[in-house]
Amino acid sequence: MHLNETTVLTSILQGLFTTYAERVKDVNKITNALIDRKIVAGQEEIINDHIAFRTLGVPNLGIASFEKIFLTHGYRKMGSYHFDAKKLDANWYAPPTEDLPRVFISELCVHELSENAQHIIKKYTSKIDVDPVDALDFHNAEEVIDYLHRPLWELPTLADYNALLEESEYAAWVIYNRYYLNHYTISVHELKKGLNTLDTFNDFLLDLGVALNNSGGLIKVSADGLLRQSSSVAEQHIATFAGGEKRSIAGSYVEFSERLPLPQYAHLPNHILTRAQRREGFETQNADKIFESTFTSQLKQH
């Protein structure tokens, strides 16, 4: 996690990353292998392209609530996306300084689900009658970190989780995992030559035994060819549901991004290119497949 000056915002980001890295074994596996190859000296040298969160589109929650944390700390909303098949909306936010990651927040369009799925979700979320973010001191890093890691609703039953899983794997993920960091993203093009393309980096990951999301191919490529993304398959963990029932479910994962230079800067050497000279933003068709890193079809690879 590449962070320079320590501020409230960087403390929040680091607190999120610490818990995430403890839950996702691939994070340290990849970092340690990069250190062994002398690509980086430590985690702090890895540039984080973006972090992502999942939310539920219900009153007092969702993007409108969640984004307040980042808007307060200088992030700017840049673009919106819609995913018809998965019934999702998403926004991305640019950081106040270039050493910080972009933020991608998605939201399940709950009103588009079946009545049964809506009933299950509202059973857990309807008790939240005010926006809980409004009670936070955004300048208290520990308070914000705690909020993003604590349950906002009761632990779901296994039956409810399974019912949601049948209709929306995204819904099932959020109802159990809540606001845990969904993924962080290694900026592959910022690495040393030899591992600074997604093709070579994916080979490196496969050699490490990291399972990759193959939905839409191992590398998801934007229509303009300038944004290339891949991701690991989510870590699985044994979850305990209300009543003590247990089952293996999807947790979080790692993404890998290569942003190529814009055509007018393609002649420049890699080491002098700035963020502004590379492909910015996101791509619906890429993100649609990246979401599936937590889906049952991908977990079967493990």
C-alpha positions as CSV (number, residue, x, y, z in Angstrom):
1,M,0.0,0.0,0.0
2,H,1.9,3.1,-1.3
3,L,1.2,6.0,1.1
4,N,3.5,8.9,1.7
5,E,2.6,11.6,4.3
6,T,0.6,10.4,7.3
7,T,-2.7,12.1,7.6
8,V,-6.2,11.1,8.8
9,L,-7.0,9.8,5.3
10,T,-3.8,7.8,5.0
11,S,-4.4,6.4,8.5
12,I,-7.9,5.3,7.4
13,L,-6.6,3.7,4.2
14,Q,-3.8,1.9,6.1
15,G,-6.3,0.6,8.8
16,L,-8.5,-0.8,6.1
17,F,-5.6,-2.4,4.3
18,T,-4.2,-4.0,7.5
19,T,-7.4,-5.9,8.2
20,Y,-7.8,-6.8,4.5
21,A,-4.3,-8.2,4.2
22,E,-4.9,-10.4,7.3
23,R,-8.0,-11.8,5.6
24,V,-6.5,-12.3,2.1
25,K,-3.4,-14.5,2.1
26,D,-2.6,-13.7,-1.5
27,V,-1.7,-10.1,-0.6
28,N,1.4,-11.1,1.4
29,K,2.1,-14.0,-0.9
30,I,2.4,-11.7,-3.8
31,T,4.2,-8.9,-1.9
32,N,6.8,-11.4,-0.5
33,A,7.4,-12.8,-4.0
34,L,8.0,-9.3,-5.4
35,I,10.4,-8.6,-2.6
36,D,12.3,-11.9,-3.2
37,R,12.7,-10.9,-6.9
38,K,13.9,-7.5,-5.8
39,I,11.0,-5.8,-7.7
40,V,10.1,-3.9,-4.6
41,A,11.7,-3.5,-1.2
42,G,8.4,-3.7,0.7
43,Q,4.7,-3.2,0.5
44,E,5.1,0.6,0.7
45,E,6.6,0.6,-2.8
46,I,3.6,-1.0,-4.4
47,I,1.4,1.6,-6.1
48,N,-2.3,1.0,-5.3
49,D,-4.3,1.9,-8.4
50,H,-7.7,1.8,-6.6
51,I,-9.6,0.3,-3.7
52,A,-13.2,-0.9,-4.0
53,F,-16.2,-1.3,-1.7
54,R,-19.7,-2.9,-2.1
55,T,-22.9,-1.5,-0.7
56,L,-26.6,-2.1,-0.6
57,G,-29.0,0.4,-2.3
58,V,-31.4,0.9,0.6
59,P,-32.4,4.0,2.6
60,N,-29.6,5.4,4.8
61,L,-26.9,3.1,3.2
62,G,-25.5,2.7,-0.3
63,I,-23.3,5.0,-2.3
64,A,-24.9,8.2,-1.0
65,S,-24.0,7.3,2.5
66,F,-20.6,5.7,1.9
67,E,-19.1,8.3,-0.4
68,K,-19.4,11.0,2.4
69,I,-16.3,9.5,4.1
70,F,-14.1,10.0,1.0
71,L,-15.7,13.3,-0.2
72,T,-14.9,14.8,3.2
73,H,-11.2,14.0,2.7
74,G,-10.9,15.6,-0.7
75,Y,-11.9,12.8,-3.1
76,R,-13.9,14.0,-6.2
77,K,-16.6,12.0,-7.9
78,M,-15.5,11.5,-11.5
79,G,-17.8,9.0,-13.3
80,S,-20.7,6.6,-12.9
81,Y,-21.5,3.1,-14.3
82,H,-24.4,0.8,-14.5
83,F,-24.4,-3.0,-14.8
84,D,-27.7,-4.3,-16.1
85,A,-27.3,-8.0,-15.6
86,K,-25.8,-7.7,-12.1
87,K,-28.3,-4.9,-11.1
88,L,-25.5,-2.6,-9.9
89,D,-24.6,1.0,-10.0
90,A,-21.1,2.4,-9.3
91,N,-19.1,5.6,-9.0
92,W,-15.4,6.2,-9.0
93,Y,-13.6,9.0,-7.2
94,A,-10.3,10.7,-7.8
95,P,-8.0,11.2,-4.8
96,P,-6.8,14.6,-3.6
97,T,-3.2,13.7,-4.3
98,E,-1.7,11.3,-6.8
99,D,0.1,9.1,-4.2
100,L,-3.4,7.9,-3.0
101,P,-5.6,5.3,-4.6
102,R,-8.7,5.9,-6.6
103,V,-11.9,4.7,-4.9
104,F,-14.6,2.6,-6.6
105,I,-17.9,2.2,-4.8
106,S,-20.7,0.0,-6.1
107,E,-24.3,-0.4,-5.0
108,L,-26.8,-3.2,-5.4
109,C,-30.1,-1.9,-7.0
110,V,-32.2,-3.7,-4.4
111,H,-35.5,-2.5,-5.9
112,E,-34.7,-4.5,-9.0
113,L,-34.5,-7.8,-7.2
114,S,-37.4,-10.3,-6.6
115,E,-39.8,-9.6,-3.7
116,N,-38.3,-12.4,-1.7
117,A,-34.7,-11.1,-2.1
118,Q,-35.9,-7.5,-1.2
119,H,-37.7,-8.9,1.9
120,I,-34.6,-10.7,3.1
121,I,-32.3,-7.6,2.6
122,K,-34.8,-5.2,4.3
123,K,-35.3,-7.7,7.2
124,Y,-31.6,-6.8,8.1
125,T,-31.4,-3.2,7.0
126,S,-34.8,-1.7,7.8
127,K,-33.8,-1.0,11.4
128,I,-31.2,1.5,10.2
129,D,-33.5,4.5,10.2
130,V,-30.8,7.3,10.0
131,D,-27.6,7.4,8.0
132,P,-25.0,6.0,10.4
133,V,-22.2,7.8,8.6
134,D,-23.6,11.1,9.8
135,A,-22.8,10.2,13.4
136,L,-19.1,9.7,12.6
137,D,-16.2,12.1,13.3
138,F,-14.6,11.9,9.8
139,H,-11.4,13.3,11.2
140,N,-11.1,10.5,13.8
141,A,-9.3,7.7,11.8
142,E,-10.0,5.0,14.4
143,E,-13.7,5.8,14.5
144,V,-14.0,5.6,10.7
145,I,-12.0,2.3,10.5
146,D,-14.1,0.8,13.3
147,Y,-17.3,1.8,11.4
148,L,-16.1,0.1,8.2
149,H,-15.3,-3.1,10.0
150,R,-18.3,-3.4,12.4
151,P,-21.7,-5.0,11.6
152,L,-24.4,-2.6,10.7
153,W,-27.1,-5.3,10.9
154,E,-27.7,-8.7,12.5
155,L,-25.7,-11.7,11.5
156,P,-27.7,-13.3,8.6
157,T,-29.0,-16.9,8.7
158,L,-27.5,-19.4,6.4
159,A,-30.9,-19.9,4.8
160,D,-31.1,-16.2,4.0
161,Y,-27.6,-16.1,2.7
162,N,-28.2,-19.1,0.4
163,A,-31.5,-17.6,-0.9
164,L,-29.6,-14.4,-1.8
165,L,-26.8,-16.4,-3.4
166,E,-29.2,-18.0,-5.8
167,E,-30.4,-14.6,-7.1
168,S,-27.5,-12.2,-6.6
169,E,-24.1,-13.4,-5.5
170,Y,-23.2,-9.7,-4.9
171,A,-26.1,-9.4,-2.4
172,A,-25.0,-12.5,-0.6
173,W,-21.4,-11.2,-0.4
174,V,-22.5,-7.9,1.2
175,I,-25.0,-9.3,3.6
176,Y,-22.3,-11.3,5.3
177,N,-19.0,-9.4,4.6
178,R,-20.5,-5.9,4.9
179,Y,-18.1,-3.0,4.3
180,Y,-14.8,-4.9,4.4
181,L,-12.4,-3.8,1.7
182,N,-13.4,-5.8,-1.4
183,H,-10.0,-5.4,-3.1
184,Y,-6.9,-3.4,-3.6
185,T,-5.2,-3.1,-6.9
186,I,-1.5,-3.4,-7.8
187,S,-0.5,-0.9,-10.5
188,V,1.5,-3.3,-12.6
189,H,2.8,-0.6,-15.0
190,E,4.5,1.0,-12.1
191,L,6.7,-2.0,-11.4
192,K,10.2,-2.6,-12.6
193,K,10.8,-3.8,-16.1
194,G,10.2,-7.5,-16.5
195,L,7.0,-7.5,-14.5
196,N,5.4,-4.3,-15.6
197,T,3.0,-5.7,-18.1
198,L,-0.1,-7.6,-17.2
199,D,0.9,-10.6,-19.5
200,T,4.2,-11.1,-17.6
201,F,2.6,-10.3,-14.2
202,N,-0.2,-12.9,-14.7
203,D,2.4,-15.5,-15.5
204,F,4.3,-14.6,-12.3
205,L,1.0,-15.0,-10.4
206,L,0.2,-18.3,-11.9
207,D,3.7,-19.6,-11.0
208,L,3.0,-18.5,-7.4
209,G,-0.1,-20.6,-7.4
210,V,-2.5,-17.6,-7.3
211,A,-5.8,-18.6,-9.0
212,L,-7.0,-15.9,-11.5
213,N,-10.5,-14.9,-12.4
214,N,-11.0,-16.2,-16.0
215,S,-14.4,-14.7,-16.7
216,G,-14.1,-12.9,-20.0
217,G,-10.5,-14.1,-20.2
218,L,-7.6,-13.7,-17.7
219,I,-7.1,-10.2,-19.0
220,K,-10.1,-7.9,-19.3
221,V,-9.4,-5.2,-21.9
222,S,-11.2,-1.9,-22.4
223,A,-12.7,-1.0,-25.8
224,D,-9.8,1.4,-26.5
225,G,-7.3,-1.2,-25.5
226,L,-5.6,1.1,-22.9
227,L,-7.0,-0.3,-19.6
228,R,-6.1,-3.9,-18.9
229,Q,-7.2,-5.6,-15.7
230,S,-7.0,-9.0,-14.1
231,S,-7.8,-10.3,-10.6
232,S,-7.3,-13.2,-8.2
233,V,-10.2,-15.4,-7.3
234,A,-11.5,-14.4,-3.8
235,E,-10.2,-16.1,-0.8
236,Q,-12.7,-18.5,0.8
237,H,-13.3,-18.6,4.6
238,I,-15.5,-20.5,6.9
239,A,-18.3,-18.2,7.9
240,T,-20.5,-18.7,11.0
241,F,-24.1,-17.7,10.5
242,A,-26.9,-16.9,13.0
243,G,-27.6,-20.0,15.0
244,G,-24.1,-21.3,14.6
245,E,-24.4,-22.9,11.1
246,K,-21.2,-22.7,9.0
247,R,-20.3,-22.7,5.4
248,S,-17.4,-21.7,3.2
249,I,-18.0,-18.3,1.5
250,A,-16.1,-15.8,-0.7
251,G,-14.1,-13.1,1.0
252,S,-12.0,-10.5,-0.7
253,Y,-9.4,-10.6,-3.5
254,V,-6.6,-8.7,-5.3
255,E,-6.8,-6.9,-8.6
256,F,-4.0,-6.0,-11.0
257,S,-4.2,-3.1,-13.4
258,E,-2.2,-1.8,-16.4
259,R,-2.9,1.6,-17.6
260,L,-1.3,2.3,-21.0
261,P,-0.3,5.8,-22.1
262,L,-2.8,7.9,-24.1
263,P,-1.9,7.8,-27.8
264,Q,-0.3,11.3,-27.8
265,Y,2.1,10.1,-25.0
266,A,2.8,6.6,-26.3
267,H,6.3,7.6,-27.5
268,L,7.4,8.6,-24.0
269,P,9.5,6.1,-21.9
270,N,7.6,4.4,-19.2
271,H,9.5,5.8,-16.2
272,I,8.6,9.5,-17.0
273,L,4.9,9.0,-17.7
274,T,2.5,10.7,-15.3
275,R,-0.9,9.5,-14.2
276,A,-2.5,12.2,-16.3
277,Q,-0.7,10.8,-19.4
278,R,-2.2,7.3,-18.9
279,R,-5.7,5.9,-19.4
280,E,-7.9,7.1,-16.6
281,G,-11.2,6.0,-15.2
282,F,-12.8,2.5,-15.5
283,E,-14.6,0.4,-18.0
284,T,-18.0,-1.2,-17.5
285,Q,-17.2,-4.3,-19.5
286,N,-14.0,-4.9,-17.5
287,A,-15.5,-4.2,-14.1
288,D,-18.5,-6.5,-14.9
289,K,-16.1,-9.5,-15.1
290,I,-13.9,-8.4,-12.2
291,F,-17.0,-8.5,-9.9
292,E,-17.2,-12.2,-10.6
293,S,-14.0,-12.8,-8.6
294,T,-16.3,-13.6,-5.6
295,F,-18.7,-15.7,-7.6
296,T,-19.2,-19.4,-7.2
297,S,-18.2,-20.1,-10.8
298,Q,-14.7,-18.7,-10.0
299,L,-14.4,-20.2,-6.5
300,K,-14.7,-23.7,-8.0
301,Q,-11.1,-23.1,-9.4
302,H,-9.7,-23.4,-5.8
